[in-house]
């Protein structure tokens, strides 16, 4: 499926994973690494690699925060244009897949996948919270 969507998205200059990242940043206005990890359930290494490629491509930029610790990402004008080209390509492919797969089958498939995604995202957040809690020294 990923290759199919990558082929469809090619005119936008984006891969499907990049489209998801850019769409999330666009919805949030600005997003830091942790927000993107939690929203997209992508591991930090993969996400960082993708963000670096997007930044080198000029579609996102890092925005320094006043405290200097956390940097947020936001779309550049080039990123907004790429997303504008990609969205109708995505929508056309989704509509075609829905027609071919059937609405009932699509819904029946999406429900457990959505649940699985939510469980995985929750486990990531809980695991991160546990790692931050340090045992008391005795």
N, C-alpha and C positions, 0 to 999 in steps of 0.2 A: 504494500500500500504506500509506503513512504516513497519508493521510487516512482510510482504512478503520480503522486502529488508533486514530487520534485520536477518531473517532466512537465506537468501542467503549469507549474509556477515559474518555469524557466524564463518566460518573457519579462517577469518582474525583477529578475536578478536574485531572487530569494529561494532558498530551500524551504521546505515545509516547516522544519524546526525553527528556522530563522523567522518565518512568518508568524509562528506562535509567540515567539519572544517579542517581536515588534508589536504585534497586536496587544499583548499584555501591557507593554510599556505605554502604548498609545492610550489604552483604557485608563491607566493609572496616572498618566501625565508624566510622572517620573517614578522610577522604581529602583530600589537598591538590590544588591545581590540576594539578600535573605528573602525579600518580598518575592522576587522572581522564583527562587528555589521553592518556596512554599506554594505559590500559585500554580506553577507549572510542574511541580514534583520532578524536577530535573536535578541530578546530583551536581554538586558545586564544580567539579572538574570539567564536566561536559558543558555546563552553563558558562563558566569562565572562558573556555575555549571559544564558544559561539559568540560571546560578547566581544572578545578580542577581535574576532574576524569581522563582526559588524562594525566595530569602532574603526578598524583599519579601512573598511569599505566606505566609511563616511556616512553610515546610516544612523548611527547613534553617537552620542557624545557623553562623556562623564561630567557630572556636575558636582563640583566640590561643595561640601556642606560647611557651615560656619565653624562647627567643632573640629573639622579637619579629619575626622575618623572615617565616616561612612560617605561613600560617593554614590550618588544616584545616577541612573542612566536616563537619557531622554532622547527622543527622535530628533534628527536633524531634518532640514527641509528635504534632503535626498531620501531619508528614511520614510518621511510622510508620503513622498511621491511613489516610492517602491510599494508601500502598503496600499496606496490608491490603485495601483496597477494590479496588485496581487489579490485584493479582496474579491473582485468579480470573477477572477479565475478560480478562486477557492469556492465561491458560491455556485458557479456553474458545475464544477466537479461534484460538489456535495449533492446538488439537485439531481445530477445524472446518476450518482451512486444510489441515492434514495429511490429513484424510479426503478433502477435495475434490481435493487435488493428488496424493495417493497417496504411500505411504511411500517407494517406490523413487525416484520423481521428486524427492521432497523431499530425500532423502539425496544423490542425484546432484547436486542444485542446491547444497546446503549445503557439500559438500566443497570445490569450487573457491572459493566465496565465503569460507569460513573461511581457506583458503590465501591468498587475496587480502588479506584483513584482516590476517593475520599479516605478510605481506610489507610492507604499507603501514605497519604499526606499527613494524616493524624499521627501515624507511627513515626514519621520523620520528625515532626514537631516534638513529640514526647521523647524520642531518643536524644534530640538536641538538648531538651530541658534536663534530662537525666545527666548528660555529660557535664552540664554547667554546675550541678549540685556536687559539691565536694564533701566527703565525709569529714567529720570533726576529728582533729588530732587528739589523741588521748595520751 
